[in-house]
Amino acid sequence: MNEGLGGGFGRREILKLAAVASATFAGASMLTAPAARADDEGLSLKGKRIAISATGTDHYFDLQVYNAQIEEVKRLGGEPIAVDAGRNDGKLIAQLQTLVAQKPDALVQILGTLSVIDPWLKKARDAGIPVLTVDVGSTNSINNTTSDNWGIGKDLALQLVSDIGGEGNIVVFNGFYGVTPCAIRYDQLVNVIKYFPKVKIIQPELRDVIPNTVQDAFTQITAILNKYPDKGSIKAVWSAWDIPQLGATQAIAAAGRNEIRTYGVDGSPEVLQLVADKNSPAGADAAQQPAEIGRVAVRNVAKLLAGQTLPRETYVPALLANKENVSEIIKKLGIG
């Protein structure tokens, strides 16, 4: 298929863009990761109490960040005060309220819907507690440690467009637009496909849920496959994280519709293994480095308390895993 597509792009040009995207991810990892540790020697949290608040730890990314932060605070000589809200907003608010009352030397918030957590991050800031975040775009945070979600969203979208030849219907999960990284990734998908008018998002968009994400995604995709039974009527399924991708991939395989490809973000081991399976519908997954994100966030706390000035955002590189390079990505990430 070599005919021109929307915006003057042809099949060859799309493939070139996707190749550049993959190279950018890999190059950023190799060039940036060592530099991120260059000024970390001599950091200490001795005598410091560091609050770590997690929205939940049921997802691979969240658990890796949470555990790595606890370990890093201890390694630097500090005392972690770690709490996990179990995906319960009421519990999360109560825990943040308790943490503010305990007056730790700093507070790190891991994820969360901004409208829920931001008033409490402001209360912490107003109480004189330095607030840092992981994947939270709050004006009350001194520093947010995250992946470059603009790059992730753009490059994953380019991979998807390349794989489907620049045309076809795609299914999109968009249930957590209030979570900053999910919103950025979704917006970047929309920004990319507007230049490919033959790519259409099936309406209404699907809403992924927590808990029971895999089962719910399986059910929703099964229903939409029944609505679009003809091969080629759906080309791809996109989600802002990879647990809906897992359920979608299972549903597509169960229906015998392996011509459809799935795309997501995070790098959960079970999803990367599906990408590695040549017979699986899983097309690509943008693999973050959650443990490193957690460690970097804690090192930023130590820098701040030592009087250093932090940037507004600290980016930890991600790696775009596709059918061609996934074995190398799994090895780089140390996933068995």
Salt bridges, closest charged atoms under 4 A:
ASP39 OD1 - LYS303 NZ 3.17
ASP40 OD2 - ARG299 NE 2.58
ASP40 OD1 - LYS303 NZ 3.05
ASP58 OD1 - ARG87 NE 2.74
ASP62 OD2 - ARG87 NH2 1.97
GLU72 OE2 - ARG75 NH2 2.81
GLU72 OE2 - ARG299 NH1 3.38
ASP126 OD2 - LYS122 NZ 2.82
ASP126 OD1 - ARG125 NH2 3.64
ASP155 OD1 - LYS154 NZ 2.58
ASP242 OD1 - HIS59 NE2 3.45
GLU259 OE2 - ARG257 NE 2.82
ASP266 OD2 - HIS59 NE2 3.43
GLU292 OE1 - ARG37 NH2 2.97
GLU292 OE1 - ARG295 NE 3.22
GLU292 OE2 - ARG299 NH2 3.04
